[in-house]
Amino acid sequence: MKLLRVLQEMQVRPVGSTKAHPVDVRVIAATNRDLDRSIADGRFRQDLYYRLNVVRVSLPQLRTRREDIPALVNHFLRRYNRRFRRDVKGITQDAPAALAAYDFPGNVRELENVIERAFAMGAREQITLTDLPVLGTASVPAVAAPASGSVPRWLTSRRT
């Protein structure tokens, strides 16, 4: 495996080159799979696992640490206010209970998508419960394309 070789030898050889170049890299990898089971089942290389597993950080699922939701929501509000050049100040009083009651099978990434979707759907001063998709159901309302084919500038601005 080429990644394992790079990690072991700390050098790469570009395609078509005969000379290897030294590299000084750190790899940060994440997974939601049980790697110990994957190794036992032969679906993940044990030697690669031991190369990558220098510092292991286990982060529980969001559903088991609901107390983190308000801080994460505030973080995503700041992020999307900057990105979309908006000034959404927070969420209404009924929204936190709905967010805390939802299990977030997609973890933090799903929570972020919920907040981004509220911005994209036009949340104003505060995100209300009606700005959020129906949490806990499989369906999320689809957005029809604008008749003129144009997309508002704030929706396409991807500044980070």
N, C-alpha and C positions, 0 to 999 in steps of 0.2 A: 504494500500500500504506500502510495507516494507521500501522503501526509505523515505517516509514521516515520518514514525515512527522513523527511525534513526535520521532524522533531528530534530524532536520534542523532543525526549528523550535523544539524544546525547549518545546513547549506542547501542551496537549490541549484539546479542546472536548467536554465531556460531551454525551451524546445528549440532544437536546431543548433544548440551550442555544445561545445566540447569542454567548456570551462565551468566549474561549479563556483557559485558566489556564496560567501558566508551570509547568514541571516541571524538576526537577534529578535526573536518574536516570542510573544506570549499568546497562548490560545485560551480564549474564554468560550466554553461550550455550554449549552443548556439543552435539556431534554425533559420531556414529561414521561419518559419510559423508564421502566425498572431495568437498569443496565445489568445488574447482577443476574436477573432472570434471562436477559437477552444473551449474556455471555454463556450461561448454562445451556441455553437452547441453540447455541452456535450462530446467533444472528448478529453478534457484535464481537469484534476481535479483542481478546483479553489483553494482548500486548499494547494495543492502542489505548484501551481503557486505563492501564497503569501509567501510560505516558501522560494522559490528559488529567488523571485524577490526583493532581498535586494538592490542591485545596478544594475541598468539597463543601458546597453550600447547599443545604436543603431548605427550600422555602415551602411552607405549607400552602395548600390551596387557599384561595381567597375566601371560600365559604367557611373555612375554619378560623379565619382572622378578620371577621366583619368589622372590627374596630378600626381597621386600616382604611376602610372605604372612604370616610370623610376626607382624610388627608390626600388620598389618591384622587378623589374628585376635585379637590382644590388645585392639585398639581395639574390635572388635565384642563381645568378651566383656564389657568394661566397660560398653558401651552397653546390652546386653541384660540384664546383671545389674541395672543401675539400672531399666530399663524394667519388667522382670518381678519386681523385688524378690527376686532370687536371689543365690546366692553360688557360682557355678561358677568354680573357681579356675584352670582352664586346660584343656589337652587332653592326652590320654595319649600315651605315646611312639610309638605306632604311627600316630597320626592325622596328624602333620606330613608324613610320607612320602607318604601318600595324597593329601593336599592339594597337595603340591608336584608330584606326578606328573600331576595333572589339569590339562587345558588351560584351563579356565574361559572358554568362549566368551562368557559373559555378563560377563566381566571382574570388577571389584571388586563390582559389584551382585550377581552370582551368588555370590561368596564370602560376602557379607553374608547372603544368603538361606540359604545352607548353615548358617551359624552360628545364625541366627534359628530355622531349622527344628529344629536340635538342641535349642535351648531349649524350643521349643513341644512337642517330642516327649518332654520330661521329663528332659533331661540332669541328672545329679546334681552331685557334687563336681567331676568333670572330664568333658569331652566325650570319648567314646570313639569308636573307629572304627564301632561299631555304632550310635552316635547320628547318624552322618552318612549321607546317602543313598549308595547305591552310586555313587561318583564314576566318571564315564565311561560310564554307561549312560543310556539315554533315559528309563527309568522310575524314578519315585520313589514309594515306597509311599504309598497314599492313607490318609487318616485317617477312620475311621468316625465319624459323629456320635454323641454320647452318647445312650443310650437314653432318658434322661429329658428330653432336649432342652435341658438346662442346659449351660453352658460354664463351666469353672473361671474364677474371678475373675482369676487371674494371666495367663490367656491373652487376656483381653479388655482388660486394663489397657494403655493406650497412652500412658503418660507419656513425655515426651521431656526 
